[in-house]
């Protein structure tokens, strides 16, 4: 899991934990970094996610929004291709009709 809201990481983590539990998945390690200012390749947290997946320790990643991966559409597509090449998933949470995270 990668926490998005660096101003309130506990809220982000709790929302993702509930999401993981509803899907009956097992959460592994949690990584956080400041995704707002940098590219994916420069971010230590995203690099750790890629290491976990690349080494077979994780099957995928849960994020609150796709912007946690990258705000740049091309870079986001590159990361999706990288995940797909390793048969890994990305679960992007999104608010439902009542503001609840699905």
Backbone atoms as SQL, in Angstrom:
CREATE TABLE atoms (id INTEGER PRIMARY KEY, chain TEXT, resi INTEGER, resn TEXT, atom TEXT, x REAL, y REAL, z REAL);
INSERT INTO atoms VALUES
  (1, 'A', 1, 'UNK', 'N', 0.845, -1.167, 0.000),
  (2, 'A', 1, 'UNK', 'CA', 0.000, 0.000, 0.000),
  (3, 'A', 1, 'UNK', 'C', 0.894, 1.235, 0.000),
  (4, 'A', 2, 'UNK', 'N', 0.431, 2.250, -0.664),
  (5, 'A', 2, 'UNK', 'CA', 1.140, 3.525, -0.688),
  (6, 'A', 2, 'UNK', 'C', 0.184, 4.594, -0.202),
  (7, 'A', 3, 'UNK', 'N', 0.533, 5.284, 0.876),
  (8, 'A', 3, 'UNK', 'CA', -0.326, 6.324, 1.425),
  (9, 'A', 3, 'UNK', 'C', -0.241, 7.567, 0.555),
  (10, 'A', 4, 'UNK', 'N', -1.389, 8.191, 0.332),
  (11, 'A', 4, 'UNK', 'CA', -1.406, 9.371, -0.522),
  (12, 'A', 4, 'UNK', 'C', -1.327, 10.659, 0.253),
  (13, 'A', 5, 'UNK', 'N', -2.182, 10.848, 1.202),
  (14, 'A', 5, 'UNK', 'CA', -2.309, 12.156, 1.830),
  (15, 'A', 5, 'UNK', 'C', -1.240, 12.339, 2.889),
  (16, 'A', 6, 'UNK', 'N', -0.121, 12.934, 2.498),
  (17, 'A', 6, 'UNK', 'CA', 1.011, 13.112, 3.410),
  (18, 'A', 6, 'UNK', 'C', 0.664, 14.039, 4.559),
  (19, 'A', 7, 'UNK', 'N', -0.414, 14.820, 4.439),
  (20, 'A', 7, 'UNK', 'CA', -0.824, 15.685, 5.548),
  (21, 'A', 7, 'UNK', 'C', -1.543, 14.885, 6.618),
  (22, 'A', 8, 'UNK', 'N', -2.197, 13.797, 6.239),
  (23, 'A', 8, 'UNK', 'CA', -2.908, 12.952, 7.193),
  (24, 'A', 8, 'UNK', 'C', -2.714, 11.489, 6.807),
  (25, 'A', 9, 'UNK', 'N', -1.497, 10.973, 6.962),
  (26, 'A', 9, 'UNK', 'CA', -1.222, 9.606, 6.504),
  (27, 'A', 9, 'UNK', 'C', -2.036, 8.547, 7.238),
  (28, 'A', 10, 'UNK', 'N', -2.390, 8.786, 8.483),
  (29, 'A', 10, 'UNK', 'CA', -3.165, 7.781, 9.219),
  (30, 'A', 10, 'UNK', 'C', -4.536, 7.576, 8.585),
  (31, 'A', 11, 'UNK', 'N', -5.165, 8.652, 8.123),
  (32, 'A', 11, 'UNK', 'CA', -6.454, 8.530, 7.448),
  (33, 'A', 11, 'UNK', 'C', -6.294, 7.701, 6.178),
  (34, 'A', 12, 'UNK', 'N', -5.270, 8.003, 5.376),
  (35, 'A', 12, 'UNK', 'CA', -5.017, 7.268, 4.139),
  (36, 'A', 12, 'UNK', 'C', -4.799, 5.787, 4.417),
  (37, 'A', 13, 'UNK', 'N', -3.966, 5.494, 5.403),
  (38, 'A', 13, 'UNK', 'CA', -3.659, 4.112, 5.722),
  (39, 'A', 13, 'UNK', 'C', -4.882, 3.352, 6.210),
  (40, 'A', 14, 'UNK', 'N', -5.682, 3.993, 7.037),
  (41, 'A', 14, 'UNK', 'CA', -6.895, 3.334, 7.540),
  (42, 'A', 14, 'UNK', 'C', -7.873, 3.060, 6.402),
  (43, 'A', 15, 'UNK', 'N', -8.048, 4.009, 5.498),
  (44, 'A', 15, 'UNK', 'CA', -8.935, 3.801, 4.347),
  (45, 'A', 15, 'UNK', 'C', -8.447, 2.631, 3.497),
  (46, 'A', 16, 'UNK', 'N', -7.149, 2.551, 3.282),
  (47, 'A', 16, 'UNK', 'CA', -6.604, 1.456, 2.481),
  (48, 'A', 16, 'UNK', 'C', -6.705, 0.122, 3.206),
  (49, 'A', 17, 'UNK', 'N', -6.504, 0.121, 4.506),
  (50, 'A', 17, 'UNK', 'CA', -6.650, -1.137, 5.270),
  (51, 'A', 17, 'UNK', 'C', -8.072, -1.682, 5.149),
  (52, 'A', 18, 'UNK', 'N', -9.061, -0.793, 5.266),
  (53, 'A', 18, 'UNK', 'CA', -10.461, -1.227, 5.117),
  (54, 'A', 18, 'UNK', 'C', -10.715, -1.764, 3.707),
  (55, 'A', 19, 'UNK', 'N', -10.167, -1.089, 2.707),
  (56, 'A', 19, 'UNK', 'CA', -10.302, -1.512, 1.314),
  (57, 'A', 19, 'UNK', 'C', -9.716, -2.916, 1.123),
  (58, 'A', 20, 'UNK', 'N', -8.516, -3.138, 1.648),
  (59, 'A', 20, 'UNK', 'CA', -7.848, -4.435, 1.543),
  (60, 'A', 20, 'UNK', 'C', -8.666, -5.511, 2.244),
  (61, 'A', 21, 'UNK', 'N', -9.171, -5.221, 3.430),
  (62, 'A', 21, 'UNK', 'CA', -9.975, -6.192, 4.178),
  (63, 'A', 21, 'UNK', 'C', -11.252, -6.553, 3.434),
  (64, 'A', 22, 'UNK', 'N', -11.927, -5.560, 2.838),
  (65, 'A', 22, 'UNK', 'CA', -13.158, -5.830, 2.089),
  (66, 'A', 22, 'UNK', 'C', -12.907, -6.769, 0.904),
  (67, 'A', 23, 'UNK', 'N', -11.725, -6.679, 0.316),
  (68, 'A', 23, 'UNK', 'CA', -11.392, -7.538, -0.809),
  (69, 'A', 23, 'UNK', 'C', -10.764, -8.859, -0.370),
  (70, 'A', 24, 'UNK', 'N', -10.610, -9.012, 0.948),
  (71, 'A', 24, 'UNK', 'CA', -10.025, -10.225, 1.526),
  (72, 'A', 24, 'UNK', 'C', -8.602, -10.475, 1.014),
  (73, 'A', 25, 'UNK', 'N', -7.868, -9.388, 0.848),
  (74, 'A', 25, 'UNK', 'CA', -6.460, -9.461, 0.468),
  (75, 'A', 25, 'UNK', 'C', -5.618, -9.412, 1.726),
  (76, 'A', 26, 'UNK', 'N', -4.363, -9.760, 1.594),
  (77, 'A', 26, 'UNK', 'CA', -3.418, -9.656, 2.702),
  (78, 'A', 26, 'UNK', 'C', -2.466, -8.500, 2.395),
  (79, 'A', 27, 'UNK', 'N', -2.449, -7.514, 3.266),
  (80, 'A', 27, 'UNK', 'CA', -1.560, -6.364, 3.074),
  (81, 'A', 27, 'UNK', 'C', -0.160, -6.710, 3.534),
  (82, 'A', 28, 'UNK', 'N', 0.791, -6.254, 2.761),
  (83, 'A', 28, 'UNK', 'CA', 2.189, -6.425, 3.127),
  (84, 'A', 28, 'UNK', 'C', 2.723, -5.139, 3.729),
  (85, 'A', 29, 'UNK', 'N', 3.852, -4.712, 3.233),
  (86, 'A', 29, 'UNK', 'CA', 4.484, -3.505, 3.752),
  (87, 'A', 29, 'UNK', 'C', 3.762, -2.255, 3.267),
  (88, 'A', 30, 'UNK', 'N', 3.946, -1.196, 4.022),
  (89, 'A', 30, 'UNK', 'CA', 3.356, 0.107, 3.690),
  (90, 'A', 30, 'UNK', 'C', 4.496, 1.072, 3.405),
  (91, 'A', 31, 'UNK', 'N', 4.359, 1.814, 2.316),
  (92, 'A', 31, 'UNK', 'CA', 5.377, 2.790, 1.931),
  (93, 'A', 31, 'UNK', 'C', 4.732, 4.148, 1.756),
  (94, 'A', 32, 'UNK', 'N', 5.458, 5.194, 2.147),
  (95, 'A', 32, 'UNK', 'CA', 4.986, 6.563, 1.967),
  (96, 'A', 32, 'UNK', 'C', 6.130, 7.414, 1.451),
  (97, 'A', 33, 'UNK', 'N', 5.780, 8.357, 0.615),
  (98, 'A', 33, 'UNK', 'CA', 6.723, 9.396, 0.232),
  (99, 'A', 33, 'UNK', 'C', 5.930, 10.599, -0.278),
  (100, 'A', 34, 'UNK', 'N', 6.634, 11.645, -0.601),
  (101, 'A', 34, 'UNK', 'CA', 5.988, 12.867, -1.082),
  (102, 'A', 34, 'UNK', 'C', 5.870, 12.770, -2.593),
  (103, 'A', 35, 'UNK', 'N', 4.737, 12.256, -3.057),
  (104, 'A', 35, 'UNK', 'CA', 4.554, 12.015, -4.475),
  (105, 'A', 35, 'UNK', 'C', 4.250, 13.284, -5.259),
  (106, 'A', 36, 'UNK', 'N', 4.051, 14.387, -4.592),
  (107, 'A', 36, 'UNK', 'CA', 3.635, 15.611, -5.280),
  (108, 'A', 36, 'UNK', 'C', 4.758, 16.287, -6.056),
  (109, 'A', 37, 'UNK', 'N', 5.975, 16.121, -5.658),
  (110, 'A', 37, 'UNK', 'CA', 7.051, 16.940, -6.202),
  (111, 'A', 37, 'UNK', 'C', 8.001, 16.231, -7.137),
  (112, 'A', 38, 'UNK', 'N', 7.817, 14.972, -7.392),
  (113, 'A', 38, 'UNK', 'CA', 8.866, 14.246, -8.087),
  (114, 'A', 38, 'UNK', 'C', 8.313, 13.210, -9.045),
  (115, 'A', 39, 'UNK', 'N', 9.184, 12.739, -9.915),
  (116, 'A', 39, 'UNK', 'CA', 8.831, 11.631, -10.801),
  (117, 'A', 39, 'UNK', 'C', 8.890, 10.325, -10.029),
  (118, 'A', 40, 'UNK', 'N', 8.270, 9.316, -10.574),
  (119, 'A', 40, 'UNK', 'CA', 8.254, 8.003, -9.917),
  (120, 'A', 40, 'UNK', 'C', 9.651, 7.497, -9.612),
  (121, 'A', 41, 'UNK', 'N', 10.515, 7.609, -10.589),
  (122, 'A', 41, 'UNK', 'CA', 11.844, 7.010, -10.439),
  (123, 'A', 41, 'UNK', 'C', 12.681, 7.692, -9.371),
  (124, 'A', 42, 'UNK', 'N', 12.354, 8.927, -9.021),
  (125, 'A', 42, 'UNK', 'CA', 13.122, 9.649, -8.003),
  (126, 'A', 42, 'UNK', 'C', 12.556, 9.464, -6.598),
  (127, 'A', 43, 'UNK', 'N', 11.385, 8.856, -6.486),
  (128, 'A', 43, 'UNK', 'CA', 10.734, 8.733, -5.182),
  (129, 'A', 43, 'UNK', 'C', 11.142, 7.450, -4.476),
  (130, 'A', 44, 'UNK', 'N', 11.672, 7.577, -3.249),
  (131, 'A', 44, 'UNK', 'CA', 12.112, 6.366, -2.538),
  (132, 'A', 44, 'UNK', 'C', 10.975, 5.397, -2.240),
  (133, 'A', 45, 'UNK', 'N', 9.798, 5.895, -1.861),
  (134, 'A', 45, 'UNK', 'CA', 8.678, 5.005, -1.543),
  (135, 'A', 45, 'UNK', 'C', 8.229, 4.193, -2.742),
  (136, 'A', 46, 'UNK', 'N', 8.106, 4.854, -3.895),
  (137, 'A', 46, 'UNK', 'CA', 7.679, 4.128, -5.089),
  (138, 'A', 46, 'UNK', 'C', 8.769, 3.144, -5.517),
  (139, 'A', 47, 'UNK', 'N', 10.014, 3.515, -5.349),
  (140, 'A', 47, 'UNK', 'CA', 11.112, 2.606, -5.655),
  (141, 'A', 47, 'UNK', 'C', 11.048, 1.340, -4.809),
  (142, 'A', 48, 'UNK', 'N', 10.678, 1.489, -3.536),
  (143, 'A', 48, 'UNK', 'CA', 10.544, 0.323, -2.659),
  (144, 'A', 48, 'UNK', 'C', 9.378, -0.558, -3.087),
  (145, 'A', 49, 'UNK', 'N', 8.294, 0.061, -3.531),
  (146, 'A', 49, 'UNK', 'CA', 7.155, -0.714, -4.049),
  (147, 'A', 49, 'UNK', 'C', 7.627, -1.553, -5.237),
  (148, 'A', 50, 'UNK', 'N', 8.344, -0.934, -6.152),
  (149, 'A', 50, 'UNK', 'CA', 8.833, -1.653, -7.328),
  (150, 'A', 50, 'UNK', 'C', 9.799, -2.777, -6.938),
  (151, 'A', 51, 'UNK', 'N', 10.632, -2.545, -5.932),
  (152, 'A', 51, 'UNK', 'CA', 11.548, -3.595, -5.471),
  (153, 'A', 51, 'UNK', 'C', 10.775, -4.781, -4.894),
  (154, 'A', 52, 'UNK', 'N', 9.745, -4.490, -4.099),
  (155, 'A', 52, 'UNK', 'CA', 8.934, -5.566, -3.511),
  (156, 'A', 52, 'UNK', 'C', 8.270, -6.395, -4.604),
  (157, 'A', 53, 'UNK', 'N', 7.689, -5.719, -5.580),
  (158, 'A', 53, 'UNK', 'CA', 7.012, -6.419, -6.670),
  (159, 'A', 53, 'UNK', 'C', 8.030, -7.135, -7.552),
  (160, 'A', 54, 'UNK', 'N', 9.100, -6.450, -7.905),
  (161, 'A', 54, 'UNK', 'CA', 10.115, -7.040, -8.770),
  (162, 'A', 54, 'UNK', 'C', 10.784, -8.268, -8.186),
  (163, 'A', 55, 'UNK', 'N', 10.897, -8.307, -6.864),
  (164, 'A', 55, 'UNK', 'CA', 11.531, -9.457, -6.208),
  (165, 'A', 55, 'UNK', 'C', 10.533, -10.564, -5.869),
  (166, 'A', 56, 'UNK', 'N', 9.252, -10.337, -6.193),
  (167, 'A', 56, 'UNK', 'CA', 8.244, -11.360, -5.926),
  (168, 'A', 56, 'UNK', 'C', 7.685, -11.340, -4.520),
  (169, 'A', 57, 'UNK', 'N', 8.025, -10.335, -3.726),
  (170, 'A', 57, 'UNK', 'CA', 7.516, -10.245, -2.354),
  (171, 'A', 57, 'UNK', 'C', 6.109, -9.668, -2.283),
  (172, 'A', 58, 'UNK', 'N', 5.665, -9.028, -3.359),
  (173, 'A', 58, 'UNK', 'CA', 4.311, -8.459, -3.408),
  (174, 'A', 58, 'UNK', 'C', 3.713, -8.746, -4.777),
  (175, 'A', 59, 'UNK', 'N', 2.393, -8.941, -4.787),
  (176, 'A', 59, 'UNK', 'CA', 1.677, -9.206, -6.037),
  (177, 'A', 59, 'UNK', 'C', 1.139, -7.938, -6.679),
  (178, 'A', 60, 'UNK', 'N', 1.111, -6.848, -5.911),
  (179, 'A', 60, 'UNK', 'CA', 0.566, -5.610, -6.438),
  (180, 'A', 60, 'UNK', 'C', 0.632, -4.505, -5.413),
  (181, 'A', 61, 'UNK', 'N', -0.080, -3.427, -5.724),
  (182, 'A', 61, 'UNK', 'CA', -0.049, -2.241, -4.881),
  (183, 'A', 61, 'UNK', 'C', -1.443, -1.633, -4.815),
  (184, 'A', 62, 'UNK', 'N', -1.774, -1.070, -3.659),
  (185, 'A', 62, 'UNK', 'CA', -3.036, -0.361, -3.449),
  (186, 'A', 62, 'UNK', 'C', -2.715, 1.116, -3.263),
  (187, 'A', 63, 'UNK', 'N', -3.398, 1.980, -4.001),
  (188, 'A', 63, 'UNK', 'CA', -3.213, 3.422, -3.885),
  (189, 'A', 63, 'UNK', 'C', -4.577, 4.095, -3.828),
  (190, 'A', 64, 'UNK', 'N', -4.635, 5.286, -3.223),
  (191, 'A', 64, 'UNK', 'CA', -5.901, 6.000, -3.144),
  (192, 'A', 64, 'UNK', 'C', -6.340, 6.547, -4.494),
  (193, 'A', 65, 'UNK', 'N', -5.407, 7.123, -5.235),
  (194, 'A', 65, 'UNK', 'CA', -5.713, 7.658, -6.561),
  (195, 'A', 65, 'UNK', 'C', -4.553, 7.353, -7.493),
  (196, 'A', 66, 'UNK', 'N', -4.798, 7.446, -8.782),
  (197, 'A', 66, 'UNK', 'CA', -3.712, 7.177, -9.737),
  (198, 'A', 66, 'UNK', 'C', -2.617, 8.220, -9.636),
  (199, 'A', 67, 'UNK', 'N', -2.932, 9.385, -9.079),
  (200, 'A', 67, 'UNK', 'CA', -1.920, 10.425, -8.925),
  (201, 'A', 67, 'UNK', 'C', -0.835, 10.043, -7.923),
  (202, 'A', 68, 'UNK', 'N', -1.116, 9.066, -7.088),
  (203, 'A', 68, 'UNK', 'CA', -0.084, 8.573, -6.184),
  (204, 'A', 68, 'UNK', 'C', 1.034, 7.930, -6.999),
  (205, 'A', 69, 'UNK', 'N', 0.671, 7.309, -8.107),
  (206, 'A', 69, 'UNK', 'CA', 1.666, 6.719, -8.995),
  (207, 'A', 69, 'UNK', 'C', 2.366, 7.833, -9.764),
  (208, 'A', 70, 'UNK', 'N', 1.591, 8.657, -10.468),
  (209, 'A', 70, 'UNK', 'CA', 2.151, 9.803, -11.187),
  (210, 'A', 70, 'UNK', 'C', 1.035, 10.712, -11.664),
  (211, 'A', 71, 'UNK', 'N', 1.300, 11.999, -11.629),
  (212, 'A', 71, 'UNK', 'CA', 0.366, 12.972, -12.186),
  (213, 'A', 71, 'UNK', 'C', 0.563, 13.128, -13.690),
  (214, 'A', 72, 'UNK', 'N', 1.639, 12.576, -14.192),
  (215, 'A', 72, 'UNK', 'CA', 1.946, 12.632, -15.612),
  (216, 'A', 72, 'UNK', 'C', 1.384, 11.384, -16.291),
  (217, 'A', 73, 'UNK', 'N', 0.515, 11.576, -17.295),
  (218, 'A', 73, 'UNK', 'CA', -0.166, 10.444, -17.941),
  (219, 'A', 73, 'UNK', 'C', 0.823, 9.468, -18.573),
  (220, 'A', 74, 'UNK', 'N', 1.861, 9.969, -19.203),
  (221, 'A', 74, 'UNK', 'CA', 2.846, 9.093, -19.826),
  (222, 'A', 74, 'UNK', 'C', 3.595, 8.257, -18.808),
  (223, 'A', 75, 'UNK', 'N', 3.992, 8.900, -17.724),
  (224, 'A', 75, 'UNK', 'CA', 4.710, 8.179, -16.673),
  (225, 'A', 75, 'UNK', 'C', 3.801, 7.150, -16.000),
  (226, 'A', 76, 'UNK', 'N', 2.533, 7.515, -15.795),
  (227, 'A', 76, 'UNK', 'CA', 1.564, 6.578, -15.227),
  (228, 'A', 76, 'UNK', 'C', 1.445, 5.343, -16.117),
  (229, 'A', 77, 'UNK', 'N', 1.344, 5.567, -17.431),
  (230, 'A', 77, 'UNK', 'CA', 1.249, 4.451, -18.376),
  (231, 'A', 77, 'UNK', 'C', 2.503, 3.583, -18.326),
  (232, 'A', 78, 'UNK', 'N', 3.668, 4.197, -18.191),
  (233, 'A', 78, 'UNK', 'CA', 4.919, 3.431, -18.078),
  (234, 'A', 78, 'UNK', 'C', 4.904, 2.538, -16.846),
  (235, 'A', 79, 'UNK', 'N', 4.413, 3.075, -15.730),
  (236, 'A', 79, 'UNK', 'CA', 4.365, 2.283, -14.496),
  (237, 'A', 79, 'UNK', 'C', 3.367, 1.144, -14.622),
  (238, 'A', 80, 'UNK', 'N', 2.226, 1.394, -15.280),
  (239, 'A', 80, 'UNK', 'CA', 1.258, 0.317, -15.508),
  (240, 'A', 80, 'UNK', 'C', 1.872, -0.784, -16.368),
  (241, 'A', 81, 'UNK', 'N', 2.618, -0.388, -17.398),
  (242, 'A', 81, 'UNK', 'CA', 3.278, -1.377, -18.256),
  (243, 'A', 81, 'UNK', 'C', 4.304, -2.176, -17.455),
  (244, 'A', 82, 'UNK', 'N', 5.032, -1.499, -16.582),
  (245, 'A', 82, 'UNK', 'CA', 6.019, -2.188, -15.746),
  (246, 'A', 82, 'UNK', 'C', 5.324, -3.214, -14.857),
  (247, 'A', 83, 'UNK', 'N', 4.219, -2.818, -14.226),
  (248, 'A', 83, 'UNK', 'CA', 3.464, -3.738, -13.372),
  (249, 'A', 83, 'UNK', 'C', 2.923, -4.913, -14.189),
  (250, 'A', 84, 'UNK', 'N', 2.344, -4.606, -15.336),
  (251, 'A', 84, 'UNK', 'CA', 1.784, -5.650, -16.200),
  (252, 'A', 84, 'UNK', 'C', 2.872, -6.641, -16.619),
  (253, 'A', 85, 'UNK', 'N', 4.068, -6.154, -16.894),
  (254, 'A', 85, 'UNK', 'CA', 5.171, -7.016, -17.283),
  (255, 'A', 85, 'UNK', 'C', 5.590, -7.979, -16.183),
  (256, 'A', 86, 'UNK', 'N', 5.193, -7.716, -14.968),
  (257, 'A', 86, 'UNK', 'CA', 5.502, -8.586, -13.832),
  (258, 'A', 86, 'UNK', 'C', 4.254, -9.276, -13.303),
  (259, 'A', 87, 'UNK', 'N', 3.185, -9.216, -14.084),
  (260, 'A', 87, 'UNK', 'CA', 1.887, -9.801, -13.697),
  (261, 'A', 87, 'UNK', 'C', 1.431, -9.289, -12.340),
  (262, 'A', 88, 'UNK', 'N', 1.718, -8.029, -12.061),
  (263, 'A', 88, 'UNK', 'CA', 1.320, -7.406, -10.796),
  (264, 'A', 88, 'UNK', 'C', 0.076, -6.549, -11.019),
  (265, 'A', 89, 'UNK', 'N', -0.660, -6.325, -9.960),
  (266, 'A', 89, 'UNK', 'CA', -1.860, -5.507, -10.068),
  (267, 'A', 89, 'UNK', 'C', -1.654, -4.163, -9.380),
  (268, 'A', 90, 'UNK', 'N', -2.495, -3.224, -9.756),
  (269, 'A', 90, 'UNK', 'CA', -2.610, -1.971, -9.025),
  (270, 'A', 90, 'UNK', 'C', -4.091, -1.772, -8.742),
  (271, 'A', 91, 'UNK', 'N', -4.426, -1.565, -7.486),
  (272, 'A', 91, 'UNK', 'CA', -5.801, -1.289, -7.081),
  (273, 'A', 91, 'UNK', 'C', -5.881, 0.189, -6.746),
  (274, 'A', 92, 'UNK', 'N', -6.614, 0.924, -7.573),
  (275, 'A', 92, 'UNK', 'CA', -6.774, 2.357, -7.369),
  (276, 'A', 92, 'UNK', 'C', -8.130, 2.582, -6.723),
  (277, 'A', 93, 'UNK', 'N', -8.124, 3.050, -5.499),
  (278, 'A', 93, 'UNK', 'CA', -9.364, 3.337, -4.796),
  (279, 'A', 93, 'UNK', 'C', -9.961, 4.610, -5.379),
  (280, 'A', 94, 'UNK', 'N', -11.271, 4.751, -5.242),
  (281, 'A', 94, 'UNK', 'CA', -11.915, 5.982, -5.674),
  (282, 'A', 94, 'UNK', 'C', -13.159, 6.197, -4.836),
  (283, 'A', 95, 'UNK', 'N', -13.551, 7.448, -4.621),
  (284, 'A', 95, 'UNK', 'CA', -14.726, 7.692, -3.795),
  (285, 'A', 95, 'UNK', 'C', -15.989, 7.206, -4.487),
  (286, 'A', 96, 'UNK', 'N', -16.864, 6.617, -3.688),
  (287, 'A', 96, 'UNK', 'CA', -18.149, 6.165, -4.204),
  (288, 'A', 96, 'UNK', 'C', -19.187, 7.285, -4.172),
  (289, 'A', 97, 'UNK', 'N', -20.414, 6.918, -4.417),
  (290, 'A', 97, 'UNK', 'CA', -21.498, 7.888, -4.522),
  (291, 'A', 97, 'UNK', 'C', -21.696, 8.694, -3.240),
  (292, 'A', 98, 'UNK', 'N', -21.415, 8.112, -2.100),
  (293, 'A', 98, 'UNK', 'CA', -21.642, 8.788, -0.828),
  (294, 'A', 98, 'UNK', 'C', -20.345, 9.290, -0.207),
  (295, 'A', 99, 'UNK', 'N', -19.287, 9.347, -1.011),
  (296, 'A', 99, 'UNK', 'CA', -18.023, 9.833, -0.488),
  (297, 'A', 99, 'UNK', 'C', -17.209, 8.765, 0.213),
  (298, 'A', 100, 'UNK', 'N', -17.737, 7.547, 0.230),
  (299, 'A', 100, 'UNK', 'CA', -17.009, 6.437, 0.839),
  (300, 'A', 100, 'UNK', 'C', -15.987, 5.914, -0.169),
  (301, 'A', 101, 'UNK', 'N', -14.873, 5.407, 0.318),
  (302, 'A', 101, 'UNK', 'CA', -13.880, 4.816, -0.569),
  (303, 'A', 101, 'UNK', 'C', -14.282, 3.389, -0.859),
  (304, 'A', 102, 'UNK', 'N', -14.332, 3.049, -2.166),
  (305, 'A', 102, 'UNK', 'CA', -14.789, 1.725, -2.559),
  (306, 'A', 102, 'UNK', 'C', -13.694, 0.685, -2.417);
